[in-house]
């Protein structure tokens, strides 16, 4: 009997030990994070990449994070996403920074960095490595003031083209044209003598076909072909692009971010990396094929280096003076100016 009790006790100890060994390798009682990140685009490469990143996070977290992308505006209007994340209405989202310069002045340049970088690699270097990554440090400090943490940039190829119904062979041809454009490039075009208006993308084809505008700046060749703009324009400027690379921002509620385990933080940071890589890869494929279609319908134009430099240089001249009153914006501008001058994209003052 005594031997039986000893055996039973030993078996219980062994089973308990085995349970502890196995159980210690599992995230027992781990919190599950259910997020519905959105974007500002309802379709296209960038939207598809958000789904790709979400799936990556879900799998790499072992189910502890469940990201299910929501359509733009489904939870809150796009223009309210920054505040929504700061207040915890949304826990995370992918924003286009250019929507928020009124509330957060540094976002005037965050999405395209004054149109200075020519490639994703250059933009990433400027933000994350140049001057010891000072720009990203400033951005994170400023976003934090709104209760959000900037996890990282998700870079993508904008390659915003100038396309026109009238000859557009250099800077001199901009004067007098009526452009549909937006943001900083609209200010640059106006400085060079163009008239500018903004219309929703759904109205661009009609505006071009009816003569409402002479020219536009709108995304890359793939998007322009998909929307049929090669049917109602004749001259496409392949080089320089009005804006080359761009960056969306993955933001998370600041309190939530601070509560996350380090491994989940690392997974979200890595998701920005793979999203950027996918964006670049997909853009290379689709843009190359789109140019083959466009070239059958339009005249492809490449400007001289001097004209390209003049266009690029107007970016710093066209920035509204009000933004320079913001200390953080001014520092980012100065860093960018130093870099762009070193690269020869902007002339030395």
C-alpha positions in Angstrom: 0.0 0.0 0.0 2.8 2.3 0.9 4.6 1.5 -2.3 1.4 2.3 -4.3 1.0 5.7 -2.6 4.6 6.5 -3.3 4.1 5.5 -7.0 0.9 7.6 -7.2 2.6 10.6 -5.7 5.6 10.2 -8.0 3.4 10.0 -11.0 1.5 13.1 -10.0 4.8 15.0 -9.5 6.0 13.8 -12.9 2.8 14.8 -14.7 2.8 18.2 -13.0 6.4 18.8 -14.0 5.6 17.8 -17.6 2.6 20.2 -17.6 4.8 23.0 -16.3 7.4 22.4 -19.0 4.9 22.3 -21.8 2.8 25.1 -20.4 5.8 27.4 -20.0 6.3 27.4 -23.7 2.7 28.6 -24.4 1.5 32.2 -24.0 -0.9 31.2 -21.3 -3.5 33.9 -20.6 -1.9 36.1 -23.3 -4.0 39.1 -24.3 -5.4 39.1 -27.8 -5.4 42.3 -29.7 -8.2 42.7 -32.3 -7.6 45.7 -34.6 -9.2 47.0 -37.7 -6.6 49.2 -39.4 -7.7 51.3 -42.3 -6.1 53.4 -45.0 -6.9 56.3 -47.3 -7.0 54.1 -50.5 -9.8 51.5 -51.1 -7.8 49.5 -53.7 -4.5 49.2 -55.5 -1.0 48.1 -54.5 -0.9 49.9 -51.2 -4.2 48.6 -50.0 -3.3 45.0 -51.0 -0.1 45.5 -49.0 -2.0 46.3 -45.9 -3.9 43.0 -46.2 -0.5 41.3 -46.7 1.0 42.9 -43.7 -2.0 42.1 -41.5 -1.8 38.5 -42.5 1.9 38.5 -41.6 1.3 40.0 -38.2 -1.5 37.6 -37.5 0.6 34.5 -38.3 3.8 35.7 -36.7 2.0 36.6 -33.4 0.6 33.1 -33.1 -2.9 34.5 -33.0 -2.2 37.1 -30.2 -2.8 39.8 -32.8 -5.8 39.8 -35.1 -5.6 42.5 -37.7 -8.5 42.8 -40.1 -8.3 45.8 -42.5 -11.4 47.9 -42.7 -12.5 50.0 -45.7 -11.5 53.7 -45.6 -14.3 55.6 -43.8 -16.0 52.5 -42.4 -15.1 53.3 -38.8 -14.3 57.1 -39.0 -13.7 59.4 -42.0 -10.2 59.3 -43.3 -9.5 62.9 -42.3 -10.3 61.9 -38.6 -8.1 58.8 -38.4 -5.2 60.6 -36.5 -7.6 61.7 -33.7 -9.4 58.4 -33.8 -6.2 56.5 -33.0 -5.1 59.0 -30.4 -8.4 58.7 -28.6 -8.5 54.9 -28.9 -11.6 54.8 -31.2 -9.2 52.9 -33.5 -6.2 51.1 -32.1 -4.1 51.4 -35.2 -4.3 52.5 -38.8 -2.2 53.3 -41.9 -2.5 57.0 -42.6 -1.4 59.3 -45.5 0.3 62.0 -43.5 -0.7 64.7 -46.0 -4.2 64.8 -44.6 -3.2 66.3 -41.2 -0.9 69.3 -41.6 -3.4 71.5 -39.9 -3.2 69.5 -36.7 0.3 68.2 -37.1 2.5 70.6 -39.2 5.3 68.0 -39.7 2.9 65.9 -41.8 3.0 68.5 -44.6 6.3 67.0 -45.6 6.1 63.5 -44.0 4.4 61.8 -46.9 6.7 62.9 -49.7 9.6 64.8 -48.0 9.3 67.9 -50.2 9.5 65.8 -53.3 13.3 65.6 -52.9 14.1 61.9 -52.8 14.0 60.1 -56.1 13.7 56.5 -54.9 12.4 54.6 -51.9 16.0 53.9 -50.9 16.8 57.6 -50.8 13.7 58.5 -48.9 14.3 55.8 -46.3 17.9 56.8 -45.9 16.9 60.5 -45.4 14.4 59.6 -42.8 16.0 56.7 -40.9 19.8 57.1 -41.3 20.8 60.6 -42.4 21.9 62.7 -39.4 21.5 59.6 -37.3 17.8 59.2 -38.3 17.0 62.6 -36.8 13.9 63.1 -39.0 12.2 59.9 -37.7 13.0 60.9 -34.1 11.3 64.2 -34.6 8.3 62.7 -36.3 7.8 60.2 -33.4 8.1 63.0 -30.9 5.4 65.1 -32.7 3.0 62.2 -33.3 3.3 61.3 -29.6 1.8 64.7 -28.7 -1.4 63.5 -30.4 -1.5 60.3 -28.3 -0.1 58.0 -31.1 3.1 56.1 -31.7 4.6 56.2 -35.2 5.6 52.5 -35.6 7.2 53.1 -39.0 6.9 54.3 -42.6 5.5 52.0 -45.3 7.2 53.3 -48.4 5.7 53.1 -51.8 6.3 54.2 -55.4 4.2 57.2 -56.2 6.0 58.3 -59.3 3.4 61.2 -59.7 3.4 62.1 -63.4 2.7 65.3 -65.2 0.6 64.4 -68.2 -1.0 66.9 -70.6 -3.1 67.5 -73.7 -0.7 70.2 -74.8 3.1 70.0 -75.2 5.0 69.8 -71.9 8.6 69.6 -72.9 10.1 71.6 -70.1 9.5 74.1 -67.3 8.6 76.9 -69.8 5.6 74.9 -71.0 4.0 74.9 -67.6 3.1 78.6 -67.7 -0.5 79.1 -68.7 -1.6 75.5 -68.4 -4.5 74.6 -66.2 -3.6 71.6 -64.0 -5.6 69.4 -61.8 -3.1 68.9 -59.0 -2.9 68.8 -55.2 -0.7 69.4 -52.2 2.9 70.7 -52.6 3.1 70.0 -56.3 0.2 72.3 -56.9 2.0 75.1 -55.1 5.1 74.4 -57.2 3.2 74.5 -60.5 1.5 77.7 -59.5 4.9 79.2 -58.7 5.9 78.3 -62.3 2.9 80.1 -63.8 0.2 77.4 -64.0 -3.4 77.6 -62.9 -4.3 74.8 -60.5 -7.5 73.2 -59.3 -8.3 70.1 -57.3 -11.0 67.6 -58.2 -11.7 64.1 -56.9 -10.0 61.4 -59.0 -13.3 60.1 -60.3 -13.8 63.4 -62.1 -10.4 63.7 -63.8 -11.2 61.8 -67.0 -14.2 64.0 -67.7 -12.2 67.2 -66.9 -9.5 66.2 -69.4 -11.9 65.0 -72.1 -14.1 68.2 -71.9 -11.2 70.6 -71.6 -11.9 71.5 -68.0 -8.1 71.2 -67.5 -5.1 70.9 -69.8 -3.0 68.7 -67.6 -2.8 66.8 -64.4 -0.5 65.3 -61.8 -1.8 62.0 -60.6 0.0 59.0 -59.4 2.1 56.6 -61.5 1.7 55.2 -65.0 -0.1 52.1 -63.8 -2.9 54.1 -62.1 -3.1 56.6 -65.0 -3.5 53.8 -67.6 -6.0 52.0 -65.3 -8.1 55.1 -65.3 -7.8 55.6 -69.1 -6.0 58.9 -69.0 -3.8 57.8 -72.0 -7.0 58.1 -74.0 -7.5 61.8 -73.4 -3.9 63.1 -73.1 -1.1 63.2 -75.6 2.1 64.2 -73.7 3.4 62.2 -70.7 6.5 63.4 -68.8 8.4 60.2 -67.7 11.3 62.1 -66.2 11.3 63.9 -63.8 8.4 62.7 -61.8 6.5 65.4 -59.9 6.9 63.2 -56.8 8.9 60.0 -56.7 8.5 57.8 -53.5 6.0 58.4 -50.8 5.3 57.1 -47.3 2.3 56.0 -45.4 2.5 55.8 -41.6 1.6 52.9 -39.4 0.4 54.5 -36.2 -0.8 52.8 -33.0 -2.5 54.3 -29.9 0.3 55.4 -27.7 -1.0 53.8 -24.5 -1.6 50.6 -26.3 1.8 50.6 -27.9 3.5 51.0 -24.5 1.5 48.0 -23.2 2.5 45.7 -26.0 5.1 43.0 -25.3 8.4 43.6 -27.0 8.0 40.7 -29.4 4.7 42.1 -30.7 6.3 45.5 -31.2 9.0 43.9 -33.2 6.5 42.1 -35.4 4.7 45.3 -36.2 8.0 47.0 -37.0 8.9 44.2 -39.3 5.5 44.4 -41.0 6.4 47.9 -42.2 9.6 46.5 -43.7 7.8 43.7 -45.6 5.0 46.1 -46.7 7.6 48.5 -48.1 9.3 45.7 -50.0 6.1 44.4 -51.4 5.0 47.9 -52.5 8.3 48.3 -54.4 8.2 44.9 -56.0 4.6 45.2 -57.2 5.1 48.7 -58.5 8.0 47.7 -60.6 5.9 45.1 -62.3 2.8 47.1 -62.9 4.4 50.4 -63.8 6.7 48.8 -66.4 3.7 47.1 -68.1 1.6 50.2 -68.0 4.3 52.2 -69.9 4.1 49.7 -72.7 0.4 50.4 -73.0 0.8 54.2 -72.7 3.6 54.5 -75.3 1.3 53.3 -78.0 -1.0 56.3 -77.4 1.1 59.2 -76.1 4.4 60.9 -76.7 6.8 60.1 -73.8 8.9 63.1 -72.8 12.1 63.4 -70.7 13.2 66.8 -69.5 16.7 68.1 -69.4 18.6 67.9 -66.1 18.4 71.6 -65.7 14.6 71.7 -66.1 14.3 68.8 -63.6 16.5 70.7 -61.1 14.3 73.9 -61.5 11.1 71.9 -60.9 12.6 70.2 -57.8 14.0 73.5 -56.5 10.5 75.1 -56.4 9.5 72.6 -53.7 11.4 74.5 -51.0 10.3 77.8 -52.4 6.6 76.9 -52.4 6.2 75.7 -48.8 3.8 78.1 -47.1 5.5 80.4 -44.6 3.1 79.4 -41.8 4.8 76.0 -41.4 8.2 77.4 -40.7 6.8 78.8 -37.5 6.6 75.3 -36.2 10.0 74.4 -34.7 9.9 70.7 -35.5 8.9 71.3 -39.1 11.7 73.8 -39.5 14.2 71.3 -38.3 13.0 68.7 -40.7 13.1 71.2 -43.5 16.7 72.2 -42.7 17.8 68.6 -42.6 16.1 67.8 -45.9 17.6 71.0 -47.5 21.1 70.0 -46.4 20.6 66.5 -47.8 19.0 67.6 -51.1 21.8 70.2 -51.6 24.5 67.6 -51.0 22.8 65.3 -53.6 22.6 68.2 -56.1 18.8 68.1 -56.3 18.5 71.6 -54.8 20.9 74.4 -55.6 23.0 75.9 -52.9 21.8 79.2 -51.6 
